[in-house]
Amino acid sequence: MGIAVYAEQGVFFLFAAIAIAGALGTIYSQRVAHSMMSLIFTFMSVAGVFILLNAEFLAAIQILVYLASVGLVVLFGIMLTRRQIIEGDFE
């Protein structure tokens, strides 16, 4: 096994760690915008794993469908919903 195999495994573990951290951030985040950013990190790392598997088409579909359409719809929903401003938000 050469250095390329170890490098590929290292990159895979990096993408896996980012995906797990993003998923946990999506679940445990207090603010919806922070949760959305964590979800974007998760989607990007899954697309990176697809690229490692030589499935570039799936990676492109992952980015175009999930990040572009679902992400933008959720972001517009976040921005357009009215929320009462609580004094604790500024601390």
N, C-alpha and C positions, 0 to 999 in steps of 0.2 A: 504494500500500500504506500502510495506516494504522498507527497505533501498536498497535492490537489484534493485528495480524499479527506484529509484532515481539515483543510480550509473549507470545503463544502459542508462538512459536518458542523464546523464552527459557525458558519453563516446560517445553517438551518437552526441550530440551537439559539442563535441570536434572534431570528425571526420568530421562533416558538416562544421565547421569553417575552418579546414585544407583544405577541398576540395574547399571551396569558395576562400580562400586565394591563393591556388595553381592555380585555374582557373584565378583569376585576375592577378597573377604573370605571368602566361603564356601569357596573352594578353598584359600586359603593360611592360614587360621586354624589355630592350634595346638590350641585347645580346642574341643570340640564345642558348648558353649553359645554361644561367640562366633560360631561358624560358623552356628548356628541364627539368631542375631540378624541376621547379614548376609543370610541367606536371607529373613527377614521383610522387611528393607528392600528386597530385590530384588522380592519379590511386591507390596509396596505401591507401588513405583514403576511396575511394569507395570500395576497397576490405575489409577494416575494417567494413564498413557498412554492406556489405554482410555477414561477419562473425557474426555481431550482429543479423542479420535476420536468423541465423542458416542455411545459404546457403554456406557451406564451399566449395562445388564444384565450385560455381560461383566465389567465392573469388580466388580459385586456378587458374581458367581459366582467370580471370581478371589479375592476376599477371603474369602468364605464357605467355599469348597471347600479352597483351598490353605492359607490362613492358619489357619482354624479346625480343620479335620480333620487335614490332614497335619502342620501345625505342632504341634498339641497331642499327636498321637501320637508324634512325634519327641521333643518335650520330655518327655513321660512316660517314654519309653524312655531318655532321657538321665538323668533323675532316678532311675529305678528300677535302673539297672545299677550294680553294685558295682565300685568301682575302688580299687586299692591306693593309699594315700596315700604319695607320694614326698616326701622332704624338699625337693626342688627346687621343688615347687609353691608353697611359702610365700615364695619370694623375689621 
